[in-house]
Amino acid sequence: QKKDKLAFFDKPTVKLLLKDGRTFIMSGDSGRFNTDSKDMELEGHVGIVSENGDRFVTDRLRYSNAGKLIETEGSVVMENKSIRVSGVGMTLSLEEKKIVLLSQVRASYRGERRESK
């Protein structure tokens, strides 16, 4: 839709490359991209994977290019090899390297178990 400066995608995969070299890969069932602002929305089985292996899963998210901000009001799960955190609502600032889960936060640690002798 050129007049609205929108592009629609099925099964998009988007690679975000930040100024400091970090990368994030976002994917979903469908997406909408504003060709002017470079903002996007992804819906359906949305996943984000960082270069260090952190994974985020939700059903819908918005990405603001100007603020390098990822947001969702829905349920979200973040996990890596050490920890699993879930909640409802998330703000992820890519520039500040800061994650805020808004409510119903639960976490579990999956560290190495040590056997005592």
C-alpha positions in Angstrom: 0.0 0.0 0.0 2.2 2.8 -1.3 0.0 5.7 -0.3 0.0 4.5 3.3 3.8 3.7 3.1 3.1 0.1 4.3 4.4 -3.2 3.1 2.8 -6.5 4.2 4.7 -9.8 4.5 3.9 -13.5 5.0 6.4 -15.4 7.2 8.9 -12.5 7.5 12.4 -12.9 8.9 14.1 -9.6 9.8 17.7 -9.1 10.9 18.4 -6.0 13.0 22.0 -4.9 13.0 22.8 -2.3 15.7 25.5 0.3 15.6 27.6 -1.7 18.2 27.5 -4.8 15.9 24.9 -6.8 17.9 22.3 -8.6 15.8 18.8 -9.7 16.5 16.7 -11.9 14.2 12.9 -11.5 14.4 10.4 -13.7 12.7 6.6 -14.3 12.7 3.7 -15.5 10.6 2.9 -12.1 9.2 4.3 -8.6 9.3 3.6 -5.0 8.5 6.5 -2.6 7.7 6.3 1.2 7.5 8.6 2.1 4.6 8.9 5.7 5.9 9.6 5.3 9.6 11.0 1.7 9.3 8.7 0.7 12.2 7.2 -2.8 12.0 4.7 -5.1 13.6 4.9 -8.9 13.6 2.1 -11.3 14.5 1.7 -15.0 15.0 4.4 -17.2 16.6 6.8 -14.3 16.9 10.3 -15.1 17.8 13.4 -13.0 18.5 16.9 -14.5 18.8 19.9 -12.5 19.8 23.5 -13.3 18.7 24.3 -14.6 22.2 21.4 -17.1 22.2 18.7 -15.2 24.2 15.3 -16.2 22.7 12.0 -14.3 23.1 8.6 -15.7 22.1 5.3 -13.9 21.9 2.2 -13.7 19.7 2.6 -10.0 18.6 5.1 -7.2 18.9 5.9 -3.7 17.6 9.4 -2.5 16.8 10.1 1.2 16.8 13.1 2.0 14.7 13.7 5.5 16.0 13.9 4.3 19.6 15.3 0.8 18.9 12.4 -0.4 21.1 10.5 -3.7 20.9 7.2 -3.9 22.8 4.3 -6.3 23.3 1.3 -6.3 25.6 0.9 -10.0 25.3 2.4 -13.0 27.0 6.2 -13.3 26.5 8.8 -15.9 27.3 12.5 -15.1 27.4 15.0 -17.9 27.8 18.6 -18.8 27.4 20.7 -21.7 28.6 20.6 -20.5 32.2 17.2 -18.9 32.8 13.6 -18.8 31.7 11.5 -15.7 32.4 7.9 -15.3 31.5 5.4 -12.4 31.9 2.7 -10.3 30.3 3.8 -7.2 28.5 7.4 -6.4 27.7 9.6 -3.5 26.7 13.0 -4.3 25.3 15.3 -1.4 24.6 18.0 -2.5 22.2 20.2 0.6 22.8 20.0 0.6 26.6 20.2 -3.3 26.7 17.3 -3.2 29.1 14.3 -5.5 29.4 11.2 -4.7 31.4 8.4 -7.3 32.0 5.3 -5.5 33.1 3.2 -8.1 35.0 2.8 -11.8 36.1 6.6 -12.3 36.0 7.9 -15.8 36.7 11.5 -17.0 36.5 13.3 -20.2 36.8 17.0 -20.8 36.9 18.5 -23.7 34.9 22.1 -23.6 36.2 24.4 -26.6 36.5 23.6 -28.9 39.3 26.5 -29.9 41.5 26.7 -33.2 43.2 27.9 -33.3 46.8 30.3 -36.0 47.9 
